[in-house]
Amino acid sequence: MTIDPYAPQSGDPRFHVLEYRLILRYRVLTNRLDAEAVILAVATQALTEFRLDLVGLKADRVRVDGEKRTSFRQSNRRLTVTPTAPIAADQEFRVSVRYSGSPGPRTSRWGQVGWEHLEDGILVASQPVGAPTWFPCNDRPADKARYRIELTLEEGYTVAATGELASHVTSSGRATWTFVDDIPTASYLVAVHIGRYRSEGLPLGSMPGTVFYPAELRSRILTDLTGLAGMMTLFERCFGPYPMAGYTLVVTPDDLEIPLESQGMAVFGANHLDGLGSSERLVAHELAHQWFGNSVGIGTWQDIWLNEGFCCYAEWLWSEESGGLSAHQQAKHHHALLADLPQDLVTSDPGAHDMFDDRLYKRGALTLHALRRVVGDEVFFDILRGWCERKRHATGTTAEFVALAETLSGVDLGTLFSEWLDRPKLPKIPHRTRQG
């Protein structure tokens, strides 16, 4: 395992985290966090020291396997831990970190990410490197782990967080919310949302759904989510069974620049759900992330098209299903738009600066549409379902997706994928060569 070149200052590939146990004591009104993280990990090579990502918060005690003589040093981005004895390759170990401070977002080349303040509450938007703003972690997308999050704060606030709610108790004006996530989850997909929310169940077929929202926005929010059950039905047909235990949406009272996915969740700003369906494609996009990005993750950020291109194509599938433009019409429309833009982005390696460029989203979706035109509908959806099944709760690479597509189709697809993914020039949409 190597350092991710798109985020070289994040993560330590020399160990893998099995589980995070976070005990968070937070005061919303003063933005004060006093916390302890217990991290269960296994070394992937012999370790005399290792690094955890932690930004804007101060560690005051670190223990490895309970040893009080554990030493550590902290920079503005990292916590470097030196155990009293070397850790052997494949050895499991336990790290406890006590830390505190006033959490807030960090500045990155992608903007402000991590722990963010609302007018009266908190949201976490960690993609891609914001998780260390609220807990010490091995912040690599490939390093998926289990989570237990215990958060104590003032009564009167509602908490939505990654995992299933295990308990909610109140005492002396304080409330403790405990969430458990046994599905392997990347650190950037772990979220906490705090606000004065109401909650309501959403009909999503056999899957439990919940929306948290400001009471005054109820009518327009529920109006804009009427298509969600249909999206779930379509995506399960196209991609396979929903891979999470449930689906939660949080709508903040504040306007947000973009909605954002997290594990089993998505957060939208008040501006996104306006009662007019203006962001219906984004509702579809964030739901699709539960398959692409959250269940089937990526090992490095270079492969981000496997998340965003697939979810953009899910938007086009929903458009067709709901009576809008067909996927092919969407493809032709966006192909024409891309043709008028600079063609200097390589989808399979966009570079850190451009990995969230909208051209990558659309070019990734067009890659899938080109594949569909060549192999036919039946094989195409077999490929998508096979990808989601074989990589469920794991990670995948572009090379692995190409190999699977070739195996299931029986077609040499090297040239097609090379043209769409590895070269900046925009190819033509291929003619349909297989029906059905």
Disulfide bonds with the S-S distance in Angstrom:
none
